[in-house]
Amino acid sequence: MEDTQGKTTVSPEVLTTIARLAALEVPGVSRLAPVAGGVNRLFRRGTGDGVRIEAKENTVYADLFLILKDNVNIREVSRNIQQNVTRAIQEMVGMDVGEVNIHIEDIDFEDGEAQA
């Protein structure tokens, strides 16, 4: 049998999808927030709703923009998101993860609770 030599490349969109799904699995996450589009962001690949991904030399750097459920421990949920996203990227694509930055954009309150 002959070993076939070749190369596998993973598009930023695949990494974005993995990060998004891994974040949404974490209890306390309500949904992802739209990524604010910066004027200087000419390189738009790897940017999806709620996720900005950059890959440099087999290392992934991720920013996740999230809306959490109310009555959760933000620090704990953020740490769980970082761990889950890191694990998912490492296991599914075998890339190293440099950073997973969490940006809490808002809290989803149940109807009637957030009355002034």
C-alpha positions as CSV (number, residue, x, y, z in Angstrom):
1,M,0.0,0.0,0.0
2,E,1.1,3.5,-0.8
3,D,0.8,6.5,1.4
4,T,-0.8,9.4,-0.3
5,Q,1.0,12.6,0.5
6,G,-1.2,15.7,0.6
7,K,-2.2,18.8,2.5
8,T,-5.4,19.6,4.3
9,T,-6.4,23.2,4.6
10,V,-9.2,24.5,6.8
11,S,-11.0,27.7,5.8
12,P,-11.6,30.4,8.3
13,E,-15.4,29.8,7.8
14,V,-15.0,26.2,9.2
15,L,-13.1,27.5,12.2
16,T,-15.8,30.2,12.7
17,T,-18.6,27.5,12.6
18,I,-16.7,25.3,15.1
19,A,-16.2,28.2,17.5
20,R,-19.8,29.4,17.1
21,L,-21.3,25.9,17.8
22,A,-18.9,25.3,20.7
23,A,-19.9,28.6,22.3
24,L,-23.6,28.0,22.0
25,E,-23.2,24.6,23.7
26,V,-22.2,26.3,26.9
27,P,-25.0,26.7,29.5
28,G,-25.7,30.4,30.1
29,V,-25.0,31.5,26.5
30,S,-28.2,32.9,25.0
31,R,-26.9,33.7,21.5
32,L,-24.1,35.4,19.5
33,A,-24.0,39.1,18.9
34,P,-23.2,40.7,15.5
35,V,-19.6,41.5,15.1
36,A,-19.1,45.3,14.8
37,G,-17.6,45.9,11.4
38,G,-14.5,48.1,11.6
39,V,-13.5,50.4,8.8
40,N,-10.0,49.0,9.0
41,R,-11.2,45.4,8.6
42,L,-10.5,44.9,4.9
43,F,-9.8,41.2,5.5
44,R,-13.4,40.0,6.1
45,R,-12.9,36.2,5.8
46,G,-13.1,34.5,9.1
47,T,-15.7,36.9,10.4
48,G,-19.2,35.6,11.1
49,D,-22.0,36.5,13.3
50,G,-20.6,36.7,16.7
51,V,-17.2,35.3,15.9
52,R,-14.0,36.8,14.6
53,I,-11.2,34.2,13.8
54,E,-7.7,34.6,12.7
55,A,-5.2,31.8,12.0
56,K,-1.4,32.4,12.0
57,E,1.0,29.5,11.5
58,N,-1.3,26.8,12.6
59,T,-2.5,28.8,15.7
60,V,-6.0,30.1,16.0
61,Y,-7.0,33.4,17.6
62,A,-10.7,33.9,18.3
63,D,-12.9,36.7,19.5
64,L,-16.5,35.8,20.4
65,F,-19.2,38.4,20.9
66,L,-21.9,37.0,23.0
67,I,-25.2,37.7,24.7
68,L,-25.7,35.7,27.9
69,K,-28.8,34.6,29.8
70,D,-29.6,36.5,32.9
71,N,-28.7,35.3,36.4
72,V,-25.4,33.6,35.3
73,N,-21.9,34.0,36.6
74,I,-20.2,35.9,33.7
75,R,-16.7,34.9,34.7
76,E,-17.6,31.2,35.0
77,V,-19.6,31.1,31.7
78,S,-16.7,33.0,29.9
79,R,-14.1,30.5,31.2
80,N,-16.4,27.6,30.1
81,I,-16.7,29.1,26.6
82,Q,-12.9,29.5,26.3
83,Q,-12.4,25.9,27.3
84,N,-15.1,24.5,25.1
85,V,-14.0,26.5,22.0
86,T,-10.3,25.6,22.6
87,R,-11.1,21.9,23.0
88,A,-13.4,21.8,19.9
89,I,-10.8,23.5,17.6
90,Q,-7.9,21.3,18.9
91,E,-10.0,18.1,18.6
92,M,-11.7,18.8,15.2
93,V,-8.9,20.4,13.2
94,G,-5.7,19.7,15.3
95,M,-4.7,23.4,15.4
96,D,-3.3,25.2,18.4
97,V,-5.3,27.9,20.1
98,G,-3.5,31.0,21.0
99,E,-6.4,33.1,22.5
100,V,-10.1,32.9,22.9
101,N,-11.3,36.4,23.8
102,I,-14.8,36.7,25.2
103,H,-16.8,39.9,24.6
104,I,-20.1,40.1,26.5
105,E,-22.2,42.4,24.5
106,D,-25.5,42.1,26.4
107,I,-27.7,40.1,28.7
108,D,-31.0,38.6,27.7
109,F,-33.6,39.2,30.5
110,E,-36.8,37.3,30.7
111,D,-39.9,39.3,29.8
112,G,-41.2,41.3,32.8
113,E,-38.0,41.1,34.9
114,A,-36.2,44.1,33.5
115,Q,-38.9,46.6,34.3
116,A,-37.8,50.0,35.7
